[in-house]
Amino acid sequence: QLQLVESGGGLVHPGGSLRLSCAASGFTVDHYAIGWFRQAPGKEREGIGCISTLGGGTTKYANSMKGRFTISRDNAKNTVYLQMNSLKPEDTAVYYCAAELVNYRCSVYPEEYDYWGQGTQVTVSS
């Protein structure tokens, strides 16, 4: 059974950093496109970025997310990470990872993903 489990969320001060993990089971992460998304209260789910199966893992980011967010993958641990720096209160949201069985590309649009984790809460506050 394909499963994704996010972890690493919590409370962080403005300007701080967090690294979220997306641990996969039932499949290998380098065979799927993996995306990171977030959803704030009262808002639609939005894409942060994704990592494809191409090569060592080609990444793509939503325009509004470039610069502070970095996605990486550890095949040995079957885990994908989201490094978040210079966090702002408006980054407060539930963060999700998702998987799509597709080769060589990935998408920042949530409707293209088939499998989702349960999410992890990130709160940025002083």
DSSP file with accessible surface (Angstrom, degrees, kcal/mol):
  #  RESIDUE AA STRUCTURE BP1 BP2  ACC     N-H-->O    O-->H-N    N-H-->O    O-->H-N    TCO  KAPPA ALPHA  PHI   PSI    X-CA   Y-CA   Z-CA
    1    1 A Q              0   0  210      0, 0.0     2,-0.3     0, 0.0    26,-0.1   0.000 360.0 360.0 360.0 128.9    0.0    0.0    0.0
    2    2 A L        +     0   0   38     24,-0.2     2,-0.3    22,-0.1    24,-0.2  -0.553 360.0 172.3 -76.3 128.7    1.4    3.3   -1.0
    3    3 A Q  E     -A   25   0A 105     22,-2.7    22,-2.3    -2,-0.3     2,-0.4  -0.999  21.5-164.6-142.3 143.5    1.8    5.7    1.9
    4    4 A L  E     -A   24   0A   6    112,-0.4   114,-0.5    -2,-0.3     2,-0.5  -0.993   7.7-170.8-125.9 134.0    3.3    9.1    2.5
    5    5 A V  E     -A   23   0A  59     18,-2.2    18,-2.7    -2,-0.4     2,-0.3  -0.969   7.2-156.6-130.3 117.1    4.0   10.5    6.0
    6    6 A E  E     +A   22   0A   5     -2,-0.5     2,-0.3    16,-0.2    16,-0.2  -0.622  20.5 162.4 -88.1 149.5    5.1   14.1    6.6
    7    7 A S  E     +A   21   0A  60     14,-2.0    14,-2.7    -2,-0.3   113,-0.1  -0.958  37.9  70.9-154.2 168.3    7.0   15.2    9.7
    8    8 A G        +     0   0   38     -2,-0.3    11,-0.3     1,-0.3    -1,-0.0   0.374  62.1 132.8 103.6  -3.8    9.1   18.0   11.0
    9    9 A G        +     0   0   28     12,-0.1     2,-0.3    86,-0.1    -1,-0.3  -0.193  21.7 114.7 -72.6 172.9    6.4   20.7   11.4
   10   10 A G  E     -d  122   0B  32    111,-0.7   113,-2.8   110,-0.1     2,-0.5  -0.986  64.2 -39.2 160.3-164.1    6.1   22.9   14.4
   11   11 A L  E     +d  123   0B 125     -2,-0.3     2,-0.3   111,-0.2   113,-0.2  -0.817  54.7 171.3 -96.8 130.3    6.3   26.4   15.8
   12   12 A V  E     -d  124   0B  19    111,-2.6   113,-2.1    -2,-0.5     3,-0.1  -0.983  31.1-115.2-138.6 147.4    9.1   28.6   14.5
   13   13 A H    >   -     0   0  121     -2,-0.3     3,-2.4   111,-0.2    74,-0.2  -0.463  48.9 -82.9 -76.7 153.0    9.9   32.3   14.9
   14   14 A P  T 3  S+     0   0   59      0, 0.0    74,-0.2     0, 0.0    -1,-0.1  -0.297 120.5  27.6 -53.5 136.9    9.9   34.6   11.9
   15   15 A G  T 3  S+     0   0   55     72,-3.6    71,-0.6     1,-0.3    73,-0.1   0.266  99.9 118.7  89.8 -10.1   13.2   34.3   10.1
   16   16 A G    <   -     0   0   22     -3,-2.4    71,-2.5    71,-0.3     2,-0.3  -0.107  55.6-125.9 -81.8-178.4   13.7   30.8   11.3
   17   17 A S        -     0   0   62     68,-0.2     2,-0.3    69,-0.2    68,-0.2  -0.912  19.0-176.7-129.2 155.2   14.1   27.6    9.3
   18   18 A L  E     - B   0  84A  35     66,-2.1    66,-3.2    -2,-0.3     2,-0.5  -0.982  15.3-148.3-145.2 150.3   12.5   24.2    9.3
   19   19 A R  E     - B   0  83A 129     -2,-0.3     2,-0.3   -11,-0.3    64,-0.2  -0.978  16.1-159.8-120.7 119.2   13.1   21.0    7.3
   20   20 A L  E     - B   0  82A   0     62,-2.9    62,-2.4    -2,-0.5     2,-0.4  -0.719   5.7-149.9 -93.5 147.6   10.0   18.9    6.6
   21   21 A S  E     -AB   7  81A  24    -14,-2.7   -14,-2.0    -2,-0.3     2,-0.5  -0.891   9.7-163.2-117.1 147.5   10.3   15.2    5.7
   22   22 A a  E     -AB   6  80A   1     58,-2.3    58,-2.3    -2,-0.4     2,-0.5  -0.914  14.7-164.7-128.9  99.0    8.1   13.1    3.5
   23   23 A A  E     -AB   5  79A  40    -18,-2.7   -18,-2.2    -2,-0.5     2,-0.3  -0.769   7.4-154.9 -91.1 129.7    8.7    9.4    4.2
   24   24 A A  E     +A    4   0A  14     54,-2.4     2,-0.3    -2,-0.5   -20,-0.2  -0.780  14.4 178.4-106.0 147.4    7.4    7.0    1.6
   25   25 A S  E     +A    3   0A  50    -22,-2.3   -22,-2.7    -2,-0.3     3,-0.1  -0.984  64.9  33.4-142.2 151.2    6.4    3.4    1.9
   26   26 A G  S    S+     0   0   62     -2,-0.3     2,-0.3   -24,-0.2   -24,-0.2   0.409 119.4  37.8  85.8  -3.4    5.0    0.9   -0.6
   27   27 A F  S    S-     0   0   20    -24,-0.2     2,-0.5   -26,-0.1    -1,-0.1  -0.965  86.7-102.3-163.9 167.6    6.9    2.6   -3.5
   28   28 A T    >   -     0   0   60     -2,-0.3     3,-2.0     1,-0.1     4,-0.3  -0.883  22.9-139.8-104.9 133.2   10.3    4.1   -4.2
   29   29 A V  G >  S+     0   0    0     -2,-0.5     3,-1.1     1,-0.3    -1,-0.1   0.750  98.3  63.1 -66.7 -24.0   10.4    7.9   -4.3
   30   30 A D  G 3  S+     0   0   53      1,-0.2    -1,-0.3    45,-0.1    27,-0.0   0.516  99.6  56.2 -81.8   1.2   12.8    8.0   -7.3
   31   31 A H  G <  S+     0   0  110     -3,-2.0     2,-0.3    72,-0.1    -1,-0.2   0.417 107.5  54.6-102.3  -2.7   10.1    6.3   -9.5
   32   32 A Y  S <  S-     0   0   33     -3,-1.1     2,-0.4    -4,-0.3    69,-0.2  -0.941  84.7-113.7-128.3 151.0    7.5    8.9   -8.7
   33   33 A A  E     -E  100   0B   0     67,-2.8    67,-2.4    -2,-0.3     2,-0.5  -0.699  35.7-157.5 -75.8 134.7    7.2   12.7   -9.0
   34   34 A I  E     -EF  99  51B   0     17,-2.3    17,-2.5    -2,-0.4     2,-0.3  -0.974   9.3-170.4-119.9 128.9    6.9   14.1   -5.5
   35   35 A G  E     -EF  98  50B   0     63,-2.5    63,-2.1    -2,-0.5     2,-0.4  -0.842  14.3-144.0-117.2 154.0    5.3   17.5   -4.9
   36   36 A W  E     +EF  97  49B   0     13,-3.0    12,-2.9    -2,-0.3    13,-1.3  -0.969  26.2 169.4-115.1 137.5    5.1   19.7   -1.8
   37   37 A F  E     -EF  96  47B   0     59,-3.0    59,-2.8    -2,-0.4     2,-0.3  -0.874  15.6-155.8-138.6 165.9    2.0   21.8   -1.2
   38   38 A R  E     -EF  95  46B  23      8,-2.2     8,-3.0    -2,-0.3     2,-0.4  -0.986   2.8-162.0-146.0 156.0    0.5   23.9    1.6
   39   39 A Q  E     -E   94   0B  63     55,-2.3    55,-2.4    -2,-0.3     6,-0.2  -0.945   6.7-161.8-142.2 117.7   -2.9   25.0    2.7
   40   40 A A    >   -     0   0   22      4,-0.4     3,-2.3    -2,-0.4    53,-0.1  -0.598  45.7 -76.0 -90.9 157.0   -3.6   27.9    5.0
   41   41 A P  T 3  S+     0   0  118      0, 0.0    -1,-0.1     0, 0.0     3,-0.1  -0.276 118.3   6.5 -55.5 129.5   -7.0   28.3    6.8
   42   42 A G  T 3  S+     0   0   93      1,-0.2     2,-0.3    -3,-0.1    -3,-0.0   0.518 113.1 101.2  77.7   4.8   -9.6   29.6    4.4
   43   43 A K  S <  S-     0   0  142     -3,-2.3    -1,-0.2     1,-0.0     2,-0.1  -0.819  75.0-102.7-120.8 161.6   -7.3   29.3    1.4
   44   44 A E        -     0   0  173     -2,-0.3    -4,-0.4     1,-0.1     2,-0.2  -0.397  46.9 -91.7 -76.7 156.8   -6.9   26.9   -1.4
   45   45 A R        -     0   0   73     -6,-0.2     2,-0.4    -2,-0.1    -6,-0.2  -0.506  49.1-161.9 -67.2 134.6   -4.1   24.4   -1.5
   46   46 A E  E     -F   38   0B  76     -8,-3.0    -8,-2.2    -2,-0.2     2,-0.3  -0.922  16.2-114.9-125.3 148.9   -1.1   25.8   -3.3
   47   47 A G  E     +F   37   0B  11     -2,-0.4   -10,-0.2    61,-0.3    61,-0.1  -0.562  24.2 178.1 -81.8 140.6    2.0   24.3   -4.9
   48   48 A I  E     -     0   0B   0    -12,-2.9    14,-2.3     1,-0.4     2,-0.3   0.786  58.9 -62.9-101.1 -53.3    5.4   24.9   -3.5
   49   49 A G  E     -FG  36  61B   0    -13,-1.3   -13,-3.0    12,-0.3    -1,-0.4  -0.977  44.0-137.1-179.9-177.5    7.5   22.8   -5.8
   50   50 A b  E     -FG  35  60B   0     10,-2.6    10,-2.2    -2,-0.3     2,-0.4  -0.963   7.9-135.7-156.2 165.5    8.3   19.3   -6.9
   51   51 A I  E     -FG  34  59B   4    -17,-2.5   -17,-2.3    -2,-0.3     8,-0.2  -0.999  23.4-151.3-132.0 132.8   11.0   16.8   -7.7
   52   52 A S        -     0   0    3      6,-2.8    54,-0.1    -2,-0.4   -20,-0.1  -0.363  27.7-111.8 -97.5 177.9   10.9   14.6  -10.8
   53   53 A T  S    S+     0   0   18     52,-0.3     2,-0.2    49,-0.3    50,-0.1   0.547  78.0 120.1 -82.2  -7.8   12.4   11.1  -11.6
   54   54 A L  S >> S-     0   0   77      4,-0.2     3,-2.6     2,-0.1     4,-0.7  -0.397  85.8 -46.7 -69.2 125.5   14.7   12.7  -14.1
   55   55 A G  T 34 S-     0   0   66      1,-0.3    49,-0.1    -2,-0.2     3,-0.0  -0.205 125.7 -13.9  57.4-132.8   18.4   12.1  -13.3
   56   56 A G  T 34 S-     0   0   78      1,-0.1    -1,-0.3     0, 0.0    17,-0.2   0.446 126.3 -63.8 -81.5   3.6   19.3   12.8   -9.7
   57   57 A G  T <4  -     0   0   19     -3,-2.6     2,-0.3    15,-0.1    -2,-0.2   0.609  51.4-140.8 111.8  89.4   15.9   14.5   -9.3
   58   58 A T     <  -     0   0   75     -4,-0.7    -6,-2.8    -3,-0.0     2,-0.3  -0.635  22.4-148.8 -78.8 133.9   15.2   17.7  -11.2
   59   59 A T  E     -G   51   0B  56     -2,-0.3     2,-0.3    -8,-0.2    -8,-0.2  -0.720  15.1-172.8-107.1 155.4   13.3   20.2   -9.1
   60   60 A K  E     -G   50   0B 102    -10,-2.2   -10,-2.6    -2,-0.3     2,-0.4  -0.990   7.3-161.2-143.2 143.2   10.8   22.9  -10.1
   61   61 A Y  E     -G   49   0B  42     -2,-0.3   -12,-0.3   -12,-0.3     5,-0.1  -0.953  26.9-107.1-129.2 146.9    9.2   25.6   -7.9
   62   62 A A    >>  -     0   0   17    -14,-2.3     3,-1.9    -2,-0.4     4,-0.6  -0.397  40.6-114.3 -63.0 145.5    6.2   27.8   -8.1
   63   63 A N  G >4 S+     0   0  136      1,-0.3     3,-0.9     2,-0.2    -1,-0.1   0.879 116.0  51.6 -54.5 -39.9    7.3   31.3   -8.9
   64   64 A S  G 34 S+     0   0   91      1,-0.2    -1,-0.3     3,-0.0    -2,-0.1   0.615 110.1  51.2 -74.9  -9.6    6.2   32.7   -5.6
   65   65 A M  G X> S+     0   0    3     -3,-1.9     4,-1.0   -17,-0.2     3,-0.7   0.434  79.0 119.2-106.3  -3.5    8.1   30.0   -3.8
   66   66 A K  T << S+     0   0  127     -3,-0.9     4,-0.1    -4,-0.6   -17,-0.0  -0.422  71.5  22.6 -68.7 136.9   11.5   30.4   -5.4
   67   67 A G  T 34 S+     0   0   78      2,-0.4    -1,-0.2    -2,-0.1    -2,-0.1  -0.196 118.5  50.6 109.6 -41.0   14.4   31.4   -3.2
   68   68 A R  T <4 S+     0   0   46     -3,-0.7    17,-2.4     1,-0.1     2,-0.4   0.600  99.7  64.6-107.0 -12.9   13.4   30.3    0.3
   69   69 A F  E  <  -C   84   0A   4     -4,-1.0    -2,-0.4    15,-0.2     2,-0.4  -0.926  56.1-176.4-118.8 137.7   12.3   26.7   -0.3
   70   70 A T  E     -C   83   0A  70     13,-2.3    13,-3.3    -2,-0.4     2,-0.4  -0.996   9.4-156.9-135.7 129.5   14.5   23.8   -1.5
   71   71 A I  E     +C   82   0A   6     -2,-0.4     2,-0.3    11,-0.2    11,-0.2  -0.863  19.8 166.3-105.5 137.4   13.3   20.2   -2.2
   72   72 A S  E     -C   81   0A  52      9,-1.7     9,-3.0    -2,-0.4     2,-0.4  -0.915  21.0-140.9-142.9 170.2   15.7   17.3   -2.1
   73   73 A R  E     -C   80   0A  37     -2,-0.3     2,-0.6     7,-0.2     7,-0.2  -0.994   6.5-161.3-139.8 138.7   15.5   13.5   -2.1
   74   74 A D  E  >> -C   79   0A  50      5,-3.1     5,-2.0    -2,-0.4     4,-0.6  -0.924   7.8-172.3-117.7 102.3   17.4   10.8   -0.2
   75   75 A N  T >45S+     0   0   77     -2,-0.6     3,-0.6     1,-0.2   -46,-0.2   0.864  83.6  58.5 -65.2 -35.3   16.8    7.5   -2.1
   76   76 A A  T 345S+     0   0   99      1,-0.3    -1,-0.2     2,-0.1    -2,-0.0   0.860 115.3  36.2 -63.1 -33.2   18.5    5.4    0.5
   77   77 A K  T 345S-     0   0  135     -3,-0.4    -1,-0.3     2,-0.2   -53,-0.2   0.433 104.4-130.7 -96.3  -2.4   16.0    6.7    3.1
   78   78 A N  T <<5 +     0   0   31     -3,-0.6   -54,-2.4    -4,-0.6     2,-0.4   0.899  65.9 128.8  52.9  45.3   13.1    6.8    0.6
   79   79 A T  E   < -BC  23  74A  15     -5,-2.0    -5,-3.1   -56,-0.2     2,-0.4  -0.973  49.8-153.1-136.5 142.9   12.4   10.3    1.8
   80   80 A V  E     -BC  22  73A   0    -58,-2.3   -58,-2.3    -2,-0.4     2,-0.3  -0.934  19.3-153.2-114.7 142.7   11.9   13.7    0.2
   81   81 A Y  E     -BC  21  72A  17     -9,-3.0    -9,-1.7    -2,-0.4     2,-0.5  -0.826  13.7-156.7-118.3 152.9   12.6   16.9    2.1
   82   82 A L  E     -BC  20  71A   0    -62,-2.4   -62,-2.9    -2,-0.3     2,-0.5  -0.956  13.2-161.5-126.5 109.0   11.4   20.4    2.0
   83   83 A Q  E     -BC  19  70A  60    -13,-3.3   -13,-2.3    -2,-0.5     2,-0.5  -0.823   8.9-168.5 -89.8 126.7   13.9   22.9    3.5
   84   84 A M  E     +BC  18  69A   0    -66,-3.2   -66,-2.1    -2,-0.5     2,-0.3  -0.974   7.0 179.9-122.4 123.8   12.3   26.2    4.4
   85   85 A N        +     0   0   56    -17,-2.4   -68,-0.2    -2,-0.5   -69,-0.2  -0.788  59.0  20.5-120.2 162.3   14.3   29.3    5.3
   86   86 A S  S    S-     0   0   69    -71,-0.6    -1,-0.2    -2,-0.3   -70,-0.2   0.900  83.8-159.0  48.9  50.3   13.6   32.9    6.3
   87   87 A L        -     0   0    2    -71,-2.5   -72,-3.6    -3,-0.2   -71,-0.3  -0.268   9.0-160.3 -67.4 146.8   10.1   31.8    7.3
   88   88 A K    >   -     0   0   88    -74,-0.2     3,-2.6   -73,-0.1     4,-0.2  -0.852  33.4-107.7-122.3 157.5    7.3   34.4    7.6
   89   89 A P  G >  S+     0   0   71      0, 0.0     3,-1.9     0, 0.0    35,-0.4   0.850 118.3  63.2 -55.4 -31.8    4.0   34.4    9.4
   90   90 A E  G 3  S+     0   0  125      1,-0.3   -50,-0.0    33,-0.1    -3,-0.0   0.564  88.3  70.5 -72.4  -5.7    2.3   34.1    6.1
   91   91 A D  G <   +     0   0    1     -3,-2.6    -1,-0.3    33,-0.1     2,-0.2   0.503  69.6 121.5 -82.8  -4.9    4.0   30.7    5.7
   92   92 A T    <   +     0   0   37     -3,-1.9     2,-0.3    -4,-0.2    31,-0.2  -0.431  40.9 107.7 -62.1 124.2    1.8   29.3    8.4
   93   93 A A  E    S- H   0 122B   1     29,-2.0    29,-2.8    -2,-0.2     2,-0.5  -0.967  75.2 -80.0-176.3 171.6   -0.2   26.4    6.9
   94   94 A V  E     -EH  39 121B  36    -55,-2.4   -55,-2.3    -2,-0.3     2,-0.4  -0.865  48.1-146.7 -90.3 130.4   -0.5   22.7    6.8
   95   95 A Y  E     -EH  38 120B   0     25,-3.1    25,-2.0    -2,-0.5     2,-0.3  -0.854  17.6-174.1-106.4 134.0    2.1   21.3    4.6
   96   96 A Y  E     -E   37   0B  38    -59,-2.8   -59,-3.0    -2,-0.4     2,-0.3  -0.925  15.7-152.4-125.0 149.1    1.6   18.2    2.4
   97   97 A a  E     -E   36   0B   0     -2,-0.3    20,-2.2   -61,-0.2     2,-0.3  -0.872  19.0-174.3-113.1 156.3    3.6   16.0    0.2
   98   98 A A  E     -EI  35 116B   0    -63,-2.1   -63,-2.5    -2,-0.3     2,-0.4  -0.976  12.8-140.5-147.6 157.2    2.0   14.1   -2.7
   99   99 A A  E     -EI  34 115B   0     16,-2.5    16,-1.9    -2,-0.3    15,-1.4  -0.937  10.9-174.2-126.7 145.1    3.1   11.5   -5.3
  100  100 A E  E     -E   33   0B  18    -67,-2.4   -67,-2.8    -2,-0.4     2,-1.5  -0.997  28.2-128.4-137.8 131.4    2.3   11.0   -8.9
  101  101 A L        +     0   0  111     -2,-0.4     2,-0.3   -69,-0.2   -69,-0.2  -0.634  63.6 121.2 -82.2  92.6    3.4    8.1  -11.1
  102  102 A V        -     0   0   26     -2,-1.5     2,-0.3   -71,-0.2   -49,-0.3  -0.984  53.5-127.0-152.4 144.5    5.0    9.9  -14.0
  103  103 A N  S    S-     0   0   94     -2,-0.3   -72,-0.1     1,-0.2   -71,-0.0  -0.729  75.8  -2.8 -98.1 143.9    8.4    9.9  -15.5
  104  104 A Y  S    S+     0   0  159     -2,-0.3     2,-0.3   -49,-0.1    -1,-0.2   0.415 115.2  59.0  71.5   1.4   10.7   12.8  -16.2
  105  105 A R        -     0   0  117     -3,-0.1   -52,-0.3   -54,-0.1     2,-0.3  -0.969  55.5-164.3-149.2 165.8    8.5   15.7  -15.2
  106  106 A b        -     0   0    7     -2,-0.3     2,-0.3   -54,-0.1   -54,-0.1  -0.971  11.5-139.9-148.5 166.6    6.7   17.0  -12.2
  107  107 A S        -     0   0    5     -2,-0.3   -58,-0.1   -56,-0.1   -56,-0.1  -0.900  15.3-150.4-130.1 151.1    4.0   19.5  -11.5
  108  108 A V  S    S+     0   0   22     -2,-0.3   -61,-0.3   -61,-0.1   -46,-0.1   0.231  73.4 101.4-100.8  14.4    3.2   22.2   -8.9
  109  109 A Y    >   -     0   0  134      1,-0.1     3,-1.9   -63,-0.1     4,-0.2  -0.870  65.2-149.4-103.3 121.1   -0.5   21.7   -9.5
  110  110 A P  G >  S+     0   0   26      0, 0.0     3,-1.9     0, 0.0    -1,-0.1   0.795  90.6  68.5 -61.8 -29.0   -2.2   19.6   -6.7
  111  111 A E  G 3  S+     0   0  148      1,-0.3    -2,-0.0     3,-0.0     0, 0.0   0.662  92.0  62.6 -67.3 -12.6   -4.9   18.2   -9.1
  112  112 A E  G <  S+     0   0   70     -3,-1.9     2,-0.4   -12,-0.0    -1,-0.3   0.471  87.5  90.0 -89.7  -1.4   -2.3   16.2  -10.9
  113  113 A Y    <   -     0   0   11     -3,-1.9   -13,-0.2    -4,-0.2     3,-0.1  -0.787  49.9-172.6-105.1 142.6   -1.3   14.2   -7.9
  114  114 A D        +     0   0  108    -15,-1.4     2,-0.4    -2,-0.4   -14,-0.2   0.729  68.5  49.9-100.5 -29.6   -2.9   10.9   -6.9
  115  115 A Y  E     -I   99   0B  99    -16,-1.9   -16,-2.5  -112,-0.0     2,-0.3  -0.964  63.8-175.4-124.2 135.1   -1.4   10.1   -3.5
  116  116 A W  E     -I   98   0B  78     -2,-0.4  -112,-0.4   -18,-0.2   -18,-0.2  -0.931  18.9-133.8-131.5 147.4   -1.3   12.4   -0.5
  117  117 A G        -     0   0   10    -20,-2.2  -112,-0.2    -2,-0.3     3,-0.1  -0.293  35.9-105.3 -83.5-179.6    0.1   12.4    3.0
  118  118 A Q        -     0   0  114   -114,-0.5  -113,-0.1     1,-0.2   -22,-0.1   0.609  60.4-120.1 -87.0 -13.3   -1.8   13.6    6.1
  119  119 A G        -     0   0   11    -22,-0.1     2,-0.4   -25,-0.1   -23,-0.2   0.059  13.4-120.9  94.2 155.2    0.0   16.9    6.4
  120  120 A T  E     - H   0  95B  22    -25,-2.0   -25,-3.1  -113,-0.1     2,-0.4  -0.999  25.2-120.2-136.5 136.5    2.1   18.5    9.0
  121  121 A Q  E     - H   0  94B  90     -2,-0.4  -111,-0.7   -27,-0.2     2,-0.5  -0.602  23.5-171.0 -82.0 132.5    1.3   21.9   10.7
  122  122 A V  E     -dH  10  93B   0    -29,-2.8   -29,-2.0    -2,-0.4     2,-0.5  -0.990   3.8-174.7-120.1 125.0    3.8   24.7   10.4
  123  123 A T  E     -d   11   0B  47   -113,-2.8  -111,-2.6    -2,-0.5     2,-0.6  -0.986   7.8-165.5-122.7 123.6    3.2   27.8   12.5
  124  124 A V  E     +d   12   0B   3     -2,-0.5     2,-0.3   -35,-0.4  -111,-0.2  -0.934  34.0 133.2-110.9 111.8    5.4   30.9   12.1
  125  125 A S              0   0   61   -113,-2.1    -2,-0.1    -2,-0.6   -37,-0.0  -0.993 360.0 360.0-157.7 149.1    4.9   33.2   15.0
  126  126 A S              0   0  129     -2,-0.3  -113,-0.1  -113,-0.2    -1,-0.1   0.450 360.0 360.0 -92.7 360.0    6.8   35.3   17.5
